[in-house]
């Protein structure tokens, strides 16, 4: 049986700084947002005229 080391193997390149990690995350989120916006609100499950901001908190009450 071979045992694996308890420490994870790091990539051969230097670890990324927090700033680099955050920049990559922001780029990914921005790309996802652009994709969602380009697909349009109807494909995301939203329908025109369904504003519920005036709706009661519980169904059947006013």
Long-range contacts (C-beta under 8 A, 24 or more apart in sequence): none
